[in-house]
Amino acid sequence: MIRRRMLTKVELALLEELARSGDTVLVVSLRLDMGYQTAKNHLTNVYRVLRVHSLTQAFIALGWLKVPR
């Protein structure tokens, strides 16, 4: 997926941890040893790159979550 390649390793790591754990951005940012605002900034960039408005939409755009038809 072309858009996925446009995300940084840190952004992908953040998304993967959010998807794997189901924890909040605050908890995951602490686990990944980054500030909360830094994590939020990474998510804002992810949303911009993927052209989405939520974490759920980001997971769908990456093919990590299937929407029932």
C-alpha positions as a printed Julia matrix, in Angstrom:
69×3 Matrix{Float64}:
   0.0    0.0    0.0
   1.55   3.27  -1.13
   0.21   5.38   1.75
   1.62   2.97   4.32
   5.11   3.55   2.92
   4.66   7.26   3.53
   4.38   6.72   7.3
   7.5    6.81   9.45
   8.69   3.84  11.48
   7.7    5.66  14.67
   4.2    6.35  13.34
   3.76   2.71  12.35
   5.08   1.54  15.73
   2.61   3.81  17.49
  -0.29   2.54  15.37
   0.74  -1.09  15.82
   0.92  -0.7   19.6
  -2.45   1.07  19.73
  -4.01  -1.71  17.65
  -2.32  -4.53  19.58
  -2.98  -3.27  23.08
  -6.22  -1.32  22.76
  -4.78   1.11  25.31
  -5.16   4.88  25.19
  -2.73   7.15  23.39
  -1.43   8.32  26.78
  -0.65   4.78  27.98
   0.94   3.77  24.68
   3.02   6.95  24.5
   4.44   6.19  27.95
   5.14   2.59  26.94
   6.98   3.79  23.82
   8.9    6.38  25.87
   7.52   9.4   24.03
   5.59  12.37  25.25
   1.81  12.42  24.98
   1.82  15.5   22.73
   4.47  13.91  20.51
   2.24  10.84  20.1
  -0.74  13.07  19.28
   1.39  14.92  16.7
   2.34  11.6   15.1
  -1.33  10.61  14.94
  -2.25  13.93  13.36
   0.33  13.27  10.66
  -0.96   9.7   10.19
  -4.49  11.02   9.71
  -3.24  13.59   7.19
  -1.25  11.03   5.19
  -4.04   8.44   5.2
  -6.73  11.11   4.69
  -8.79   9.89   7.64
 -10.26  11.46  10.77
 -10.02   8.72  13.4
  -7.95   5.81  14.62
 -10.58   3.34  13.44
 -10.5    4.84   9.95
  -6.7    4.62   9.98
  -6.87   0.91  10.83
  -9.36   0.36   8.01
  -7.2    2.34   5.55
  -4.21   0.16   6.45
  -6.25  -3.01   6.03
  -5.9   -3.94   9.7
  -9.64  -3.83  10.32
 -12.35  -5.14   8.05
 -15.73  -3.49   7.78
 -18.6   -6.0    7.57
 -20.63  -5.67   4.39
